[in-house]
Amino acid sequence: MEFNLADLFESVVDAVPEQTALVSGARRLSYAQLDQRANRLAHHLESMGIGPGDRVGVQLTNGTEYLESMLACFKIRAVPVNVNYRYVAGELEYLYKDAALVGIVFHRQFGPAVSAALGAVHGWRAVLEVADGWDPSGAADDYEAALAAQPAERGFLPRGADDRYCVYTGGTTGKPKGVLWRHEDIFFAAMGGGDPLSLGDHVASPEELATRVLRPGITALAIPPFMHAAGHWLAFSTLFGGGKVVTLDRGAFDAAEVWRLVDVEGVNVLVVVGDAMARPLLDALASDPDHHDLSSLMAVGSGGAVLSPSTKATLADLLPGRMVADRFGSSETGQVGGEQAPGDPYGPLRLRVDAQTQVFDDELRPVAPGSGSIGHLGRSGHVPLGYLGDPATSAGTFVESGGRRWALPGDLATVEADGVITVLGRGSLCINTGGEKVFPDEVEAALKSHPDVADAIVVGIPDSHFGERVAAVVQPRPQHRIDADLLARHARDRISAYKVPREFIVVDEVRRSPSGKPDYPWARGIAEVASVHEREA
């Protein structure tokens, strides 16, 4: 056996067939049942002419069908592609063509957009829709009927560690692009590496995975959508350890429902994406802290977006004794990790220089510790092959230095004298105001520590004197109002004066992706329009 995702999953199934693998709404699947449903779907896709290297879109909300679709593709050496279900027809056309999809599995609610985009792409072999209470689209075969017509046994050709895994990322700007990995690399970089307790003790051989399975396994509640890497990385890390993955029914975020599921399912690990998910959860908990039994909960983690210091402090207050794990990762690096300073448990995320983690200057030389220089965060070891169909962009992100291959995901960082790395944020989001660099994450954290602020996105907008000036799009908490002068003074007590926003634009709701990531292009547009109106007034 090789480090192939389908082979590894099947080895866990054979070890604990009766343990619960997935809970989504009223559906509960054991490992054996999940495997059988994935086998049926895999046989259907094969019968439609889909095989090794072919790419199949997965345009679904969270549920068993999402992971069934991924597993089915892995079983026949095809490549599942995550499709953002918020995309409209034009955006879907671009992604379908860019990924060269030959199959698609989607929920009926997305049927109108899917149908509009299907006609622009030729060569479809399998189009399946999952019932969700909406009317059939008329453009696809029924998912459950397709499964029912196929055998539940395996019977697939041999697979290998070089089989492909692809995750599409929209990033903070620009068009979506696919990050292409080998199965072995993504298993170790982002899917636990066979270490169900996340202690860094990876398996040495594929056969060892089944011996590591926990009985019972960890129960994890995945709040992020599976269409984003953070969601399905958590799911597969849990499944490879024999654990139980719990999802919100149809993926709809509901803070009260999260706490109910923690109670009734005995959730051990809860994963969010930054403050956008954590703060509503904490508000719901604070309003009725004794309503549910949360004694099973051991850890709260954030991936894809960092938690602000004020949110970490509130977590520690409302959920004492639990581990709060703020983790750095990206589609180009996998899960890198992170730690808090011993004397600053609520401070910014930190990494450490080691054989796989480094900070480079523009000439790809390691930044000297303690120099104060800002460089590019790099990750080596298990890294992607590159961007799908984009060698030019791949060459700028995946580079050679010191005889090793490194992924540079676009984050800027500094290295302290003791080798600790402080991640500053995406270079593409850095605001240059009068020659000074301002990173949105730091300013947003300062603003969100104010009791009137529910959410905030910080952007740079054009300025005739400074080049750019800092602006903040702010959402107030319910029954609160934003006083710009008070908020500016609050921020000035926590960050340097040049970092304090010069403009505050108050909105009813800050726009974020379903995963909780901020929509910076939207915020920049809002801020620029507001600035023009203010000048005209």
VOMI-801904 format. One line per field, with one value per residue (C-alpha): residue number from 1; residue in three letters; x, y, z. Coordinates in nm, 2 decimals. Layout:
# residues N
resi c(NUM; ...)
resn c(ALA; ...)
u c(X; ...)
v c(Y; ...)
w c(Z; ...)
//
This chain:
# residues 537
resi c(1; 2; 3; 4; 5; 6; 7; 8; 9; 10; 11; 12; 13; 14; 15; 16; 17; 18; 19; 20; 21; 22; 23; 24; 25; 26; 27; 28; 29; 30; 31; 32; 33; 34; 35; 36; 37; 38; 39; 40; 41; 42; 43; 44; 45; 46; 47; 48; 49; 50; 51; 52; 53; 54; 55; 56; 57; 58; 59; 60; 61; 62; 63; 64; 65; 66; 67; 68; 69; 70; 71; 72; 73; 74; 75; 76; 77; 78; 79; 80; 81; 82; 83; 84; 85; 86; 87; 88; 89; 90; 91; 92; 93; 94; 95; 96; 97; 98; 99; 100; 101; 102; 103; 104; 105; 106; 107; 108; 109; 110; 111; 112; 113; 114; 115; 116; 117; 118; 119; 120; 121; 122; 123; 124; 125; 126; 127; 128; 129; 130; 131; 132; 133; 134; 135; 136; 137; 138; 139; 140; 141; 142; 143; 144; 145; 146; 147; 148; 149; 150; 151; 152; 153; 154; 155; 156; 157; 158; 159; 160; 161; 162; 163; 164; 165; 166; 167; 168; 169; 170; 171; 172; 173; 174; 175; 176; 177; 178; 179; 180; 181; 182; 183; 184; 185; 186; 187; 188; 189; 190; 191; 192; 193; 194; 195; 196; 197; 198; 199; 200; 201; 202; 203; 204; 205; 206; 207; 208; 209; 210; 211; 212; 213; 214; 215; 216; 217; 218; 219; 220; 221; 222; 223; 224; 225; 226; 227; 228; 229; 230; 231; 232; 233; 234; 235; 236; 237; 238; 239; 240; 241; 242; 243; 244; 245; 246; 247; 248; 249; 250; 251; 252; 253; 254; 255; 256; 257; 258; 259; 260; 261; 262; 263; 264; 265; 266; 267; 268; 269; 270; 271; 272; 273; 274; 275; 276; 277; 278; 279; 280; 281; 282; 283; 284; 285; 286; 287; 288; 289; 290; 291; 292; 293; 294; 295; 296; 297; 298; 299; 300; 301; 302; 303; 304; 305; 306; 307; 308; 309; 310; 311; 312; 313; 314; 315; 316; 317; 318; 319; 320; 321; 322; 323; 324; 325; 326; 327; 328; 329; 330; 331; 332; 333; 334; 335; 336; 337; 338; 339; 340; 341; 342; 343; 344; 345; 346; 347; 348; 349; 350; 351; 352; 353; 354; 355; 356; 357; 358; 359; 360; 361; 362; 363; 364; 365; 366; 367; 368; 369; 370; 371; 372; 373; 374; 375; 376; 377; 378; 379; 380; 381; 382; 383; 384; 385; 386; 387; 388; 389; 390; 391; 392; 393; 394; 395; 396; 397; 398; 399; 400; 401; 402; 403; 404; 405; 406; 407; 408; 409; 410; 411; 412; 413; 414; 415; 416; 417; 418; 419; 420; 421; 422; 423; 424; 425; 426; 427; 428; 429; 430; 431; 432; 433; 434; 435; 436; 437; 438; 439; 440; 441; 442; 443; 444; 445; 446; 447; 448; 449; 450; 451; 452; 453; 454; 455; 456; 457; 458; 459; 460; 461; 462; 463; 464; 465; 466; 467; 468; 469; 470; 471; 472; 473; 474; 475; 476; 477; 478; 479; 480; 481; 482; 483; 484; 485; 486; 487; 488; 489; 490; 491; 492; 493; 494; 495; 496; 497; 498; 499; 500; 501; 502; 503; 504; 505; 506; 507; 508; 509; 510; 511; 512; 513; 514; 515; 516; 517; 518; 519; 520; 521; 522; 523; 524; 525; 526; 527; 528; 529; 530; 531; 532; 533; 534; 535; 536; 537)
resn c(MET; GLU; PHE; ASN; LEU; ALA; ASP; LEU; PHE; GLU; SER; VAL; VAL; ASP; ALA; VAL; PRO; GLU; GLN; THR; ALA; LEU; VAL; SER; GLY; ALA; ARG; ARG; LEU; SER; TYR; ALA; GLN; LEU; ASP; GLN; ARG; ALA; ASN; ARG; LEU; ALA; HIS; HIS; LEU; GLU; SER; MET; GLY; ILE; GLY; PRO; GLY; ASP; ARG; VAL; GLY; VAL; GLN; LEU; THR; ASN; GLY; THR; GLU; TYR; LEU; GLU; SER; MET; LEU; ALA; CYS; PHE; LYS; ILE; ARG; ALA; VAL; PRO; VAL; ASN; VAL; ASN; TYR; ARG; TYR; VAL; ALA; GLY; GLU; LEU; GLU; TYR; LEU; TYR; LYS; ASP; ALA; ALA; LEU; VAL; GLY; ILE; VAL; PHE; HIS; ARG; GLN; PHE; GLY; PRO; ALA; VAL; SER; ALA; ALA; LEU; GLY; ALA; VAL; HIS; GLY; TRP; ARG; ALA; VAL; LEU; GLU; VAL; ALA; ASP; GLY; TRP; ASP; PRO; SER; GLY; ALA; ALA; ASP; ASP; TYR; GLU; ALA; ALA; LEU; ALA; ALA; GLN; PRO; ALA; GLU; ARG; GLY; PHE; LEU; PRO; ARG; GLY; ALA; ASP; ASP; ARG; TYR; CYS; VAL; TYR; THR; GLY; GLY; THR; THR; GLY; LYS; PRO; LYS; GLY; VAL; LEU; TRP; ARG; HIS; GLU; ASP; ILE; PHE; PHE; ALA; ALA; MET; GLY; GLY; GLY; ASP; PRO; LEU; SER; LEU; GLY; ASP; HIS; VAL; ALA; SER; PRO; GLU; GLU; LEU; ALA; THR; ARG; VAL; LEU; ARG; PRO; GLY; ILE; THR; ALA; LEU; ALA; ILE; PRO; PRO; PHE; MET; HIS; ALA; ALA; GLY; HIS; TRP; LEU; ALA; PHE; SER; THR; LEU; PHE; GLY; GLY; GLY; LYS; VAL; VAL; THR; LEU; ASP; ARG; GLY; ALA; PHE; ASP; ALA; ALA; GLU; VAL; TRP; ARG; LEU; VAL; ASP; VAL; GLU; GLY; VAL; ASN; VAL; LEU; VAL; VAL; VAL; GLY; ASP; ALA; MET; ALA; ARG; PRO; LEU; LEU; ASP; ALA; LEU; ALA; SER; ASP; PRO; ASP; HIS; HIS; ASP; LEU; SER; SER; LEU; MET; ALA; VAL; GLY; SER; GLY; GLY; ALA; VAL; LEU; SER; PRO; SER; THR; LYS; ALA; THR; LEU; ALA; ASP; LEU; LEU; PRO; GLY; ARG; MET; VAL; ALA; ASP; ARG; PHE; GLY; SER; SER; GLU; THR; GLY; GLN; VAL; GLY; GLY; GLU; GLN; ALA; PRO; GLY; ASP; PRO; TYR; GLY; PRO; LEU; ARG; LEU; ARG; VAL; ASP; ALA; GLN; THR; GLN; VAL; PHE; ASP; ASP; GLU; LEU; ARG; PRO; VAL; ALA; PRO; GLY; SER; GLY; SER; ILE; GLY; HIS; LEU; GLY; ARG; SER; GLY; HIS; VAL; PRO; LEU; GLY; TYR; LEU; GLY; ASP; PRO; ALA; THR; SER; ALA; GLY; THR; PHE; VAL; GLU; SER; GLY; GLY; ARG; ARG; TRP; ALA; LEU; PRO; GLY; ASP; LEU; ALA; THR; VAL; GLU; ALA; ASP; GLY; VAL; ILE; THR; VAL; LEU; GLY; ARG; GLY; SER; LEU; CYS; ILE; ASN; THR; GLY; GLY; GLU; LYS; VAL; PHE; PRO; ASP; GLU; VAL; GLU; ALA; ALA; LEU; LYS; SER; HIS; PRO; ASP; VAL; ALA; ASP; ALA; ILE; VAL; VAL; GLY; ILE; PRO; ASP; SER; HIS; PHE; GLY; GLU; ARG; VAL; ALA; ALA; VAL; VAL; GLN; PRO; ARG; PRO; GLN; HIS; ARG; ILE; ASP; ALA; ASP; LEU; LEU; ALA; ARG; HIS; ALA; ARG; ASP; ARG; ILE; SER; ALA; TYR; LYS; VAL; PRO; ARG; GLU; PHE; ILE; VAL; VAL; ASP; GLU; VAL; ARG; ARG; SER; PRO; SER; GLY; LYS; PRO; ASP; TYR; PRO; TRP; ALA; ARG; GLY; ILE; ALA; GLU; VAL; ALA; SER; VAL; HIS; GLU; ARG; GLU; ALA)
u c(0.00; 0.11; 0.02; -0.30; -0.60; -0.85; -0.62; -0.56; -0.93; -1.02; -0.76; -0.94; -1.28; -1.15; -1.02; -1.34; -1.63; -1.90; -1.77; -1.97; -1.79; -2.03; -2.33; -2.52; -2.88; -3.08; -2.82; -2.56; -2.31; -2.07; -1.73; -1.86; -2.17; -1.97; -1.73; -2.02; -2.19; -1.86; -1.80; -2.14; -2.07; -1.73; -1.87; -2.13; -1.86; -1.65; -1.96; -1.98; -1.63; -1.45; -1.11; -0.76; -0.67; -1.03; -1.16; -1.51; -1.66; -1.82; -2.07; -2.24; -2.31; -2.18; -2.32; -2.23; -2.26; -1.96; -1.72; -1.87; -1.80; -1.44; -1.38; -1.55; -1.31; -1.01; -1.11; -1.10; -0.80; -1.01; -0.96; -1.24; -1.25; -1.42; -1.66; -1.77; -2.14; -2.18; -2.05; -2.29; -2.31; -2.02; -1.79; -1.88; -1.81; -1.46; -1.39; -1.55; -1.33; -1.01; -1.04; -1.14; -1.42; -1.58; -1.83; -2.02; -2.21; -2.43; -2.72; -3.05; -3.06; -2.76; -2.93; -3.01; -2.65; -2.52; -2.76; -2.66; -2.29; -2.31; -2.39; -2.06; -1.85; -1.82; -1.73; -1.95; -1.96; -2.15; -2.39; -2.55; -2.78; -2.85; -3.20; -3.24; -3.60; -3.57; -3.72; -3.51; -3.30; -3.39; -3.02; -2.89; -2.93; -3.05; -2.77; -2.94; -3.08; -2.73; -2.60; -2.88; -2.80; -2.44; -2.27; -2.15; -1.83; -1.49; -1.32; -1.11; -0.77; -0.45; -0.37; -0.06; 0.09; 0.13; -0.25; -0.37; -0.56; -0.67; -0.81; -0.93; -0.87; -1.01; -0.75; -0.81; -0.80; -0.81; -0.96; -0.98; -0.69; -0.63; -0.35; -0.24; -0.09; 0.02; -0.19; 0.11; 0.21; -0.14; -0.18; 0.12; 0.08; -0.28; -0.47; -0.30; -0.03; -0.19; -0.16; -0.51; -0.40; -0.21; 0.11; 0.34; 0.39; 0.32; 0.30; 0.61; 0.42; 0.07; 0.01; 0.07; -0.23; -0.48; -0.28; -0.32; -0.70; -0.87; -1.16; -1.36; -1.21; -1.22; -1.55; -1.50; -1.76; -1.67; -1.83; -1.63; -1.78; -1.62; -1.58; -1.29; -0.98; -1.01; -1.33; -1.24; -0.89; -1.05; -1.29; -1.02; -0.78; -1.06; -1.16; -0.80; -0.80; -1.12; -1.31; -1.66; -1.72; -2.03; -2.16; -2.43; -2.74; -2.69; -2.40; -2.61; -2.42; -2.64; -2.46; -2.73; -2.73; -2.35; -2.37; -2.66; -2.45; -2.15; -2.38; -2.57; -2.28; -2.01; -1.80; -1.43; -1.29; -1.47; -1.32; -1.41; -1.27; -1.16; -1.37; -1.65; -1.76; -1.61; -1.78; -2.14; -2.07; -1.94; -2.23; -2.48; -2.28; -2.26; -2.64; -2.71; -2.39; -2.55; -2.81; -2.59; -2.35; -2.01; -1.79; -1.68; -1.53; -1.15; -1.03; -1.14; -0.93; -0.93; -0.80; -0.80; -0.83; -0.67; -0.86; -0.82; -0.67; -1.00; -1.18; -0.91; -0.95; -1.33; -1.29; -1.06; -1.32; -1.63; -1.46; -1.20; -0.95; -1.00; -0.71; -0.75; -0.55; -0.49; -0.33; -0.17; -0.22; -0.30; -0.39; -0.02; 0.14; -0.11; -0.13; 0.18; 0.09; 0.14; 0.20; 0.13; 0.41; 0.42; 0.37; 0.11; -0.15; -0.38; -0.12; -0.05; 0.02; 0.38; 0.58; 0.94; 1.23; 1.31; 1.40; 1.06; 0.97; 1.17; 1.15; 1.32; 1.42; 1.35; 1.66; 1.55; 1.81; 1.70; 1.62; 1.86; 1.70; 1.66; 1.73; 1.38; 1.36; 1.03; 1.04; 0.84; 0.72; 0.82; 0.73; 0.93; 0.89; 0.55; 0.44; 0.22; 0.32; 0.20; -0.10; -0.32; -0.25; -0.05; 0.33; 0.40; 0.23; 0.36; 0.72; 0.67; 0.51; 0.70; 1.07; 1.42; 1.64; 1.93; 1.88; 1.52; 1.18; 0.97; 0.61; 0.58; 0.20; 0.23; 0.24; 0.50; 0.67; 0.96; 1.21; 1.29; 1.64; 1.52; 1.40; 1.03; 0.85; 0.57; 0.33; 0.22; -0.03; -0.07; 0.16; -0.11; -0.32; -0.04; -0.13; 0.15; 0.07; 0.34; 0.60; 0.48; 0.35; 0.02; -0.11; -0.49; -0.49; -0.33; -0.57; -0.88; -0.78; -0.75; -1.09; -1.27; -1.15; -1.40; -1.73; -1.94; -1.77; -1.91; -1.68; -1.43; -1.23; -0.94; -0.83; -0.62; -0.78; -0.61; -0.48; -0.32; -0.07; 0.02; -0.05; -0.29; -0.47; -0.62; -1.00; -1.22; -1.55; -1.72; -2.02; -2.17; -2.29; -2.67; -2.82; -2.48; -2.36; -2.02; -1.86; -1.57; -1.38; -1.41; -1.31; -1.01; -0.89; -0.95; -0.73; -0.46; -0.41; -0.33; -0.15; 0.07; -0.10; -0.02; -0.21; -0.53; -0.80; -0.86; -1.21; -1.47; -1.76; -2.04; -2.24; -2.52; -2.31; -1.95; -1.94; -1.74; -1.72; -1.91; -1.58; -1.56; -1.28; -1.31; -1.42; -1.15; -1.24; -1.60; -1.47; -1.23; -1.51; -1.74; -1.46; -1.37; -1.73; -1.78; -1.46; -1.58; -1.92; -1.75; -1.53; -1.83; -2.03)
v c(0.00; 0.35; 0.69; 0.71; 0.89; 0.62; 0.33; 0.50; 0.56; 0.20; 0.07; 0.27; 0.13; -0.22; -0.15; 0.01; -0.06; -0.01; 0.32; 0.63; 0.83; 1.10; 1.28; 1.53; 1.62; 1.30; 1.09; 0.89; 0.68; 0.42; 0.38; 0.08; 0.27; 0.57; 0.34; 0.16; 0.48; 0.62; 0.28; 0.31; 0.66; 0.57; 0.28; 0.52; 0.78; 0.49; 0.38; 0.73; 0.72; 0.91; 0.78; 0.86; 1.23; 1.34; 1.63; 1.63; 1.94; 1.92; 2.21; 2.11; 2.24; 2.04; 1.69; 1.33; 1.37; 1.61; 1.36; 1.07; 1.26; 1.33; 0.97; 0.83; 1.03; 0.92; 0.56; 0.57; 0.81; 1.10; 1.45; 1.62; 1.99; 2.22; 2.47; 2.78; 2.75; 3.13; 3.17; 3.29; 3.15; 3.36; 3.27; 2.90; 2.90; 3.03; 2.77; 2.48; 2.57; 2.64; 2.31; 2.13; 1.95; 1.64; 1.58; 1.78; 1.69; 1.97; 2.05; 2.13; 2.48; 2.57; 2.43; 2.76; 2.88; 2.53; 2.49; 2.83; 2.74; 2.38; 2.49; 2.68; 2.38; 2.07; 1.72; 1.66; 1.29; 1.29; 1.55; 1.46; 1.66; 1.60; 1.65; 1.93; 2.03; 2.23; 2.13; 1.92; 2.12; 1.91; 1.91; 1.63; 1.27; 1.20; 1.13; 0.87; 0.69; 0.67; 0.52; 0.27; 0.13; 0.04; -0.23; -0.14; -0.34; -0.19; -0.36; -0.08; -0.07; -0.01; 0.35; 0.53; 0.81; 1.03; 1.05; 1.40; 1.62; 1.97; 2.26; 2.57; 2.89; 3.24; 3.41; 3.77; 3.91; 3.78; 3.48; 3.13; 2.90; 2.53; 2.42; 2.07; 1.82; 1.46; 1.24; 1.17; 1.53; 1.66; 1.37; 1.48; 1.85; 1.90; 1.58; 1.48; 1.24; 0.96; 1.14; 1.16; 1.36; 1.62; 1.56; 1.57; 1.19; 1.10; 0.74; 0.59; 0.36; 0.34; 0.01; 0.18; 0.41; 0.13; 0.06; 0.43; 0.43; 0.54; 0.35; 0.56; 0.84; 1.21; 1.38; 1.70; 1.95; 2.11; 2.46; 2.58; 2.47; 2.17; 2.37; 2.54; 2.35; 2.42; 2.22; 1.91; 1.90; 1.88; 1.61; 1.39; 1.44; 1.31; 1.02; 0.90; 0.87; 0.68; 0.98; 1.11; 1.42; 1.62; 1.89; 2.15; 2.04; 2.16; 2.37; 2.66; 2.84; 2.87; 2.95; 2.79; 2.47; 2.45; 2.44; 2.19; 1.96; 1.99; 1.87; 1.59; 1.45; 1.49; 1.71; 1.72; 1.96; 2.26; 2.44; 2.79; 3.04; 3.35; 3.60; 3.59; 3.25; 3.26; 3.59; 3.49; 3.16; 3.34; 3.58; 3.29; 3.11; 3.42; 3.48; 3.13; 2.97; 2.68; 2.57; 2.29; 2.04; 2.13; 1.91; 1.70; 2.00; 1.99; 2.24; 2.52; 2.58; 2.84; 2.78; 3.01; 3.33; 3.42; 3.50; 3.85; 3.88; 4.00; 3.69; 3.46; 3.62; 3.58; 3.21; 3.15; 3.32; 3.14; 2.81; 2.78; 2.49; 2.44; 2.46; 2.75; 2.66; 2.94; 2.77; 2.91; 2.74; 2.80; 2.61; 2.64; 2.52; 2.30; 2.33; 2.49; 2.52; 2.81; 2.90; 3.18; 3.35; 3.22; 3.57; 3.67; 3.40; 3.62; 3.78; 3.73; 3.40; 3.29; 3.02; 2.91; 2.88; 2.52; 2.28; 2.33; 2.69; 3.00; 3.37; 3.49; 3.83; 3.92; 3.74; 3.42; 3.45; 3.37; 3.68; 3.72; 3.67; 3.99; 4.21; 4.36; 4.29; 4.19; 3.89; 3.62; 3.33; 3.00; 2.63; 2.33; 1.95; 1.83; 2.11; 2.13; 2.05; 2.39; 2.58; 2.38; 2.50; 2.81; 2.75; 3.13; 3.18; 2.85; 2.97; 3.27; 3.08; 2.75; 2.83; 2.67; 2.79; 2.61; 2.30; 2.27; 2.35; 2.61; 2.73; 3.11; 3.16; 3.54; 3.61; 3.86; 3.79; 3.89; 3.67; 3.76; 3.70; 3.37; 3.23; 3.30; 3.41; 3.66; 3.64; 3.99; 3.91; 3.88; 4.11; 4.18; 4.34; 4.54; 4.91; 5.16; 5.49; 5.76; 5.48; 5.30; 4.95; 4.87; 4.51; 4.49; 4.20; 4.41; 4.70; 4.48; 4.31; 4.65; 4.76; 4.44; 4.47; 4.76; 4.65; 4.84; 4.65; 4.32; 4.30; 4.50; 4.49; 4.73; 4.83; 5.09; 5.35; 5.60; 5.92; 6.21; 6.29; 5.95; 5.72; 5.52; 5.59; 5.34; 5.29; 5.06; 4.91; 4.84; 4.65; 4.75; 4.50; 4.47; 4.77; 4.95; 5.25; 5.34; 5.67; 5.72; 5.95; 5.71; 5.41; 5.60; 5.68; 5.32; 5.20; 5.47; 5.32; 4.98; 5.05; 5.32; 5.64; 5.59; 5.26; 5.41; 5.43; 5.78; 5.69; 5.46; 5.34; 5.18; 4.90; 4.67; 4.36; 4.30; 4.08; 3.75; 3.43; 3.12; 3.01; 3.34; 3.50; 3.87; 4.01; 4.27; 4.37; 4.44; 4.64; 4.84; 4.93; 5.04; 5.25; 5.42; 5.51; 5.65; 5.85; 6.01; 6.09; 6.26; 6.47; 6.57; 6.67)
w c(0.00; -0.08; 0.08; -0.13; 0.03; -0.09; 0.03; 0.36; 0.42; 0.33; 0.58; 0.85; 0.74; 0.77; 1.12; 1.26; 1.02; 1.28; 1.43; 1.34; 1.07; 0.97; 1.13; 0.92; 1.01; 1.05; 0.86; 1.05; 0.86; 1.00; 0.83; 0.64; 0.52; 0.42; 0.23; 0.05; -0.06; -0.19; -0.37; -0.54; -0.66; -0.78; -0.99; -1.13; -1.23; -1.38; -1.58; -1.72; -1.85; -1.57; -1.46; -1.36; -1.38; -1.47; -1.27; -1.11; -0.95; -0.61; -0.57; -0.24; 0.10; 0.40; 0.43; 0.37; -0.01; -0.01; 0.14; -0.05; -0.37; -0.27; -0.17; -0.48; -0.70; -0.50; -0.54; -0.92; -0.92; -1.04; -0.89; -0.70; -0.74; -0.47; -0.63; -0.45; -0.43; -0.41; -0.77; -1.03; -1.39; -1.53; -1.24; -1.27; -1.64; -1.57; -1.30; -1.50; -1.79; -1.59; -1.41; -1.73; -1.54; -1.70; -1.41; -1.15; -0.84; -0.70; -0.47; -0.65; -0.50; -0.72; -1.03; -1.21; -1.20; -1.28; -1.58; -1.71; -1.70; -1.82; -2.18; -2.21; -2.14; -2.36; -2.28; -1.97; -1.88; -1.55; -1.41; -1.07; -0.85; -0.48; -0.35; -0.10; -0.11; -0.43; -0.76; -0.99; -1.24; -1.54; -1.64; -1.43; -1.30; -0.95; -0.71; -0.49; -0.80; -0.94; -0.62; -0.60; -0.94; -0.85; -0.63; -0.28; -0.31; -0.40; -0.69; -0.82; -0.99; -0.79; -0.69; -0.59; -0.38; -0.70; -0.75; -0.76; -0.51; -0.61; -0.40; -0.57; -0.39; -0.46; -0.25; -0.15; -0.50; -0.86; -1.02; -0.86; -0.92; -0.85; -0.62; -0.73; -0.48; -0.47; -0.23; -0.02; 0.02; 0.12; 0.36; 0.56; 0.50; 0.59; 0.67; 1.00; 0.87; 1.07; 1.40; 1.54; 1.85; 1.65; 1.84; 1.54; 1.55; 1.18; 1.06; 0.89; 0.66; 0.51; 0.69; 1.03; 1.00; 1.09; 1.41; 1.52; 1.49; 1.82; 1.97; 2.01; 1.79; 1.83; 1.76; 1.55; 1.45; 1.11; 1.09; 0.78; 0.45; 0.30; -0.02; 0.16; 0.24; 0.62; 0.63; 0.44; 0.59; 0.93; 0.81; 0.66; 0.95; 1.18; 0.95; 0.92; 1.30; 1.33; 1.45; 1.40; 1.18; 1.27; 1.03; 1.06; 0.86; 0.50; 0.62; 0.75; 1.03; 1.34; 1.67; 1.89; 1.68; 1.72; 2.09; 2.08; 1.86; 2.10; 2.37; 2.21; 1.99; 2.26; 2.04; 2.14; 1.88; 1.74; 1.44; 1.32; 1.07; 1.27; 1.45; 1.20; 1.34; 1.69; 1.80; 1.72; 1.90; 2.21; 2.21; 2.20; 2.48; 2.70; 2.67; 2.82; 2.94; 3.13; 2.86; 2.72; 2.86; 2.70; 2.92; 2.62; 2.44; 2.47; 2.20; 1.98; 1.67; 1.40; 1.05; 0.74; 0.95; 1.28; 1.60; 1.74; 2.09; 2.24; 2.10; 2.24; 2.58; 2.57; 2.47; 2.77; 3.00; 2.87; 2.81; 3.08; 3.06; 2.68; 2.44; 2.19; 1.88; 1.63; 1.33; 1.02; 0.69; 0.32; 0.01; -0.10; 0.23; 0.41; 0.79; 0.92; 1.28; 1.53; 1.89; 2.14; 2.33; 2.69; 2.83; 2.57; 2.53; 2.34; 2.11; 1.74; 1.58; 1.58; 1.41; 1.45; 1.20; 1.13; 0.85; 0.69; 0.78; 0.69; 0.60; 0.28; 0.14; -0.22; -0.33; -0.16; 0.11; 0.47; 0.67; 0.96; 1.30; 1.50; 1.19; 1.19; 0.81; 0.66; 0.43; 0.26; 0.47; 0.31; 0.37; 0.25; 0.28; 0.16; -0.08; -0.39; -0.75; -0.85; -0.98; -1.23; -1.58; -1.47; -1.49; -1.48; -1.15; -1.02; -1.08; -0.86; -0.57; -0.57; -0.58; -0.52; -0.24; -0.07; -0.28; -0.16; -0.30; -0.11; -0.12; -0.07; -0.01; -0.01; 0.36; 0.50; 0.82; 1.05; 1.25; 1.61; 1.76; 1.91; 1.58; 1.64; 1.32; 1.35; 1.05; 0.95; 0.68; 0.31; 0.11; -0.14; 0.14; 0.29; 0.29; 0.21; 0.36; 0.33; 0.31; 0.62; 0.59; 0.76; 0.78; 0.81; 1.06; 1.33; 1.28; 1.26; 1.59; 1.76; 1.63; 1.72; 2.08; 2.12; 2.27; 2.01; 1.71; 1.59; 1.28; 1.08; 0.75; 0.70; 0.35; 0.18; -0.05; -0.28; -0.12; -0.32; -0.05; 0.12; -0.18; 0.03; 0.35; 0.60; 0.60; 0.80; 0.71; 1.05; 1.16; 1.50; 1.75; 1.79; 1.98; 1.96; 1.75; 1.62; 1.73; 1.49; 1.72; 2.02; 1.80; 1.67; 2.02; 2.13; 1.83; 1.90; 2.25; 2.09; 1.76; 1.62; 1.51; 1.14; 1.15; 1.29; 1.02; 0.89; 0.77; 0.92; 0.71; 0.91; 0.74; 0.86; 0.78; 0.68; 0.38; 0.42; 0.23; 0.37; 0.53; 0.72; 0.52; 0.47; 0.12; 0.08; -0.28; -0.16; 0.14; -0.07; -0.31; -0.02; 0.13; -0.20; -0.28; 0.07; 0.04; -0.30; -0.15; 0.15; -0.07; -0.29; 0.02)
//
